[in-house]
């Protein structure tokens, strides 16, 4: 009797179910990549951006509102605010905690390594600076992040106008991608700064390796 070949459809369905289960187990990520009136351009789990109107859903992600370069999304009853140009917001059973160990950054046209990340859970633009002793930011950025820097240690820093007062503080967390480190020393300076500088209080926790235009940070502790 002639033996029939098994259909590929059940196997494909099984693989699809396994992938879906893996995504749910590892959590979901949502990033806001664009905004058009009451529509948002969302990247879900790193996939190509999709256009959502307020009130609509795709892949289990529901768009609740969009305004002023930010959107509120919901997955399984959990709501998060995602902001344009910032790191993806993660949903999952672990409350969005991260346990990655490697950060890879590409240099811009001037040879600088820039990253979108988070400080104390809020989005920032950061630049690697191996010459800075600590993570450093301006007072306006510290205020935006809700850091009570004037309660920190008062120190002196050298500027073009001489020595001026700055503050040494402790950041609860610094996160890039799925790598998050805690209790990072930082300096808040009085002058405005275009980026938060990723200094050695952060970088010393990693083994750094540069290959051409890529900087890889491998977590040490």
C-alpha positions as CSV (number, residue, x, y, z in Angstrom):
1,X,0.0,0.0,0.0
2,X,1.3,3.4,-0.9
3,X,2.3,5.5,2.1
4,X,1.0,9.1,2.2
5,X,3.4,11.9,3.0
6,X,2.4,13.9,6.1
7,X,1.0,17.3,5.3
8,X,3.2,20.3,6.0
9,X,0.3,22.4,7.3
10,X,0.1,20.9,10.8
11,X,3.9,21.4,11.2
12,X,3.6,25.0,10.1
13,X,0.8,25.6,12.5
14,X,2.7,24.0,15.3
15,X,5.8,26.2,14.6
16,X,3.6,29.3,14.5
17,X,2.1,28.4,17.9
18,X,5.5,27.8,19.3
19,X,6.8,31.2,18.1
20,X,3.7,32.9,19.5
21,X,4.1,31.2,22.9
22,X,7.8,32.2,23.0
23,X,7.0,35.9,22.3
24,X,4.4,35.9,25.1
25,X,6.8,34.2,27.5
26,X,9.6,36.6,26.8
27,X,7.4,39.7,26.9
28,X,6.5,42.3,24.3
29,X,8.1,45.5,23.2
30,X,6.6,48.5,21.6
31,X,8.3,51.6,20.1
32,X,6.8,54.8,18.7
33,X,8.5,55.6,15.4
34,X,6.1,58.2,13.9
35,X,2.9,60.2,14.5
36,X,0.3,61.4,12.1
37,X,-2.6,63.2,13.8
38,X,-4.6,60.6,15.7
39,X,-2.5,57.8,14.2
40,X,0.7,56.3,15.5
41,X,3.4,54.4,13.8
42,X,4.3,51.5,16.1
43,X,7.1,48.9,15.9
44,X,6.0,45.8,17.8
45,X,8.6,43.2,18.9
46,X,11.2,44.9,16.6
47,X,9.1,44.3,13.5
48,X,8.4,46.8,10.7
49,X,6.3,49.7,11.9
50,X,2.5,49.5,11.6
51,X,0.0,52.4,11.5
52,X,-2.6,52.3,14.2
53,X,-5.5,54.7,14.8
54,X,-6.7,55.5,18.3
55,X,-8.9,52.7,19.5
56,X,-7.6,50.1,17.1
57,X,-5.5,47.0,17.8
58,X,-2.9,44.9,16.1
59,X,-1.0,41.8,17.4
60,X,-2.6,42.3,20.8
61,X,-1.4,45.9,21.1
62,X,-4.2,48.6,21.5
63,X,-3.6,52.3,20.9
64,X,-5.4,54.3,23.5
65,X,-4.2,57.8,22.7
66,X,-1.6,59.8,20.8
67,X,-0.5,63.4,21.3
68,X,2.6,65.6,21.7
69,X,5.1,63.0,20.4
70,X,3.9,60.2,22.7
71,X,1.3,57.5,22.7
72,X,-0.4,55.3,25.3
73,X,-0.7,51.6,24.4
74,X,-2.2,48.7,26.2
75,X,-1.4,44.9,26.2
76,X,-3.5,42.5,28.4
77,X,-4.8,45.4,30.5
78,X,-1.3,46.9,31.1
79,X,-0.8,50.4,29.9
80,X,2.5,52.1,29.0
81,X,3.5,55.5,27.6
82,X,5.8,55.3,24.6
83,X,7.6,58.4,23.3
84,X,8.9,59.2,19.9
85,X,12.5,58.4,19.4
86,X,13.0,56.7,22.7
87,X,13.8,53.1,23.5
88,X,11.1,50.5,23.1
89,X,8.8,50.0,26.2
90,X,8.6,46.4,27.3
91,X,5.6,44.5,28.6
92,X,5.9,41.1,30.3
93,X,5.4,39.1,33.5
94,X,8.6,40.5,34.9
95,X,7.2,44.0,34.9
96,X,9.6,45.1,32.1
97,X,12.8,44.3,34.0
98,X,15.8,43.5,31.7
99,X,18.5,41.0,32.1
100,X,20.6,41.5,28.9
101,X,24.4,41.6,29.0
102,X,25.5,43.1,25.7
103,X,25.1,46.6,24.2
104,X,26.1,47.2,20.6
105,X,26.4,50.8,19.3
106,X,27.2,52.2,15.9
107,X,29.2,55.4,15.4
108,X,27.6,58.5,13.7
109,X,29.3,60.5,11.0
110,X,31.6,62.2,13.5
111,X,32.8,59.0,15.2
112,X,30.6,59.4,18.2
113,X,28.6,56.6,19.7
114,X,25.0,57.7,20.4
115,X,22.3,55.7,22.1
116,X,18.6,56.0,23.0
117,X,18.1,54.8,26.5
118,X,16.5,55.4,29.8
119,X,17.5,56.9,33.1
120,X,15.3,56.0,36.1
121,X,12.7,54.7,33.5
122,X,12.6,57.9,31.4
123,X,13.9,58.2,27.9
124,X,17.2,60.1,27.1
125,X,19.8,60.5,24.4
126,X,23.2,59.4,25.5
127,X,26.7,59.7,24.1
128,X,29.7,57.5,25.1
129,X,32.5,59.6,26.7
130,X,35.5,57.6,28.0
131,X,37.0,60.9,29.3
132,X,34.2,61.6,31.7
133,X,34.6,60.2,35.3
134,X,30.8,59.7,35.8
135,X,27.6,59.9,33.8
136,X,27.0,63.6,33.3
137,X,24.0,65.8,32.4
138,X,22.9,69.4,32.5
139,X,20.5,70.8,35.1
140,X,17.6,71.1,32.6
141,X,17.9,67.4,31.8
142,X,18.0,66.4,35.5
143,X,14.9,68.4,36.1
144,X,13.1,66.7,33.2
145,X,14.1,63.4,34.6
146,X,12.8,64.3,38.1
147,X,16.2,64.0,39.7
148,X,16.4,66.0,43.0
149,X,20.0,66.8,42.3
150,X,20.3,69.7,44.8
151,X,20.0,67.1,47.6
152,X,23.2,65.5,46.2
153,X,26.9,66.3,47.1
154,X,27.9,69.8,46.0
155,X,31.2,69.7,44.1
156,X,33.2,72.1,41.8
157,X,33.7,71.6,38.1
158,X,35.8,73.5,35.6
159,X,34.1,75.4,32.8
160,X,35.2,78.0,30.3
161,X,34.1,80.6,32.8
162,X,36.1,79.1,35.7
163,X,35.1,76.7,38.5
164,X,31.4,76.5,39.1
165,X,29.1,74.4,41.4
166,X,27.7,71.0,40.3
167,X,26.1,68.1,42.1
168,X,27.1,64.5,42.6
169,X,24.0,62.1,42.6
170,X,23.2,58.5,42.4
171,X,21.0,57.3,39.5
172,X,18.6,54.4,40.3
173,X,19.1,52.8,36.9
174,X,20.6,53.3,33.4
175,X,19.2,51.2,30.6
176,X,20.1,50.7,26.9
177,X,18.1,48.2,25.0
178,X,17.6,45.2,27.3
179,X,20.7,45.9,29.5
180,X,20.0,47.7,32.7
181,X,22.5,48.6,35.5
182,X,21.6,50.1,38.9
183,X,23.0,52.6,41.3
184,X,25.2,54.6,38.9
185,X,27.0,57.7,40.0
186,X,26.3,60.9,38.0
187,X,27.2,64.6,37.9
188,X,24.7,67.3,37.3
189,X,26.3,70.4,35.8
190,X,24.9,73.9,35.5
191,X,25.5,74.3,31.7
192,X,23.1,72.9,29.1
193,X,24.3,69.7,27.4
194,X,23.0,68.2,24.1
195,X,23.4,64.6,25.4
196,X,23.8,62.7,28.7
197,X,27.4,61.6,28.7
198,X,28.0,58.0,29.4
199,X,31.1,58.2,31.6
200,X,33.2,55.7,33.4
201,X,30.8,55.2,36.3
202,X,28.7,53.3,33.7
203,X,31.4,52.1,31.3
204,X,33.5,50.5,34.0
205,X,30.8,47.9,34.4
206,X,31.5,46.6,30.9
207,X,34.3,45.2,28.8
208,X,34.5,47.5,25.8
209,X,35.5,46.3,22.3
210,X,35.6,48.4,19.2
211,X,35.6,47.0,15.7
212,X,35.5,49.6,12.9
213,X,32.3,51.6,13.5
214,X,30.8,49.3,16.1
215,X,31.4,49.5,19.9
216,X,30.4,46.5,21.9
217,X,29.9,46.7,25.7
218,X,29.9,43.3,27.4
219,X,28.6,43.4,31.0
220,X,31.2,42.5,33.7
221,X,29.0,42.9,36.8
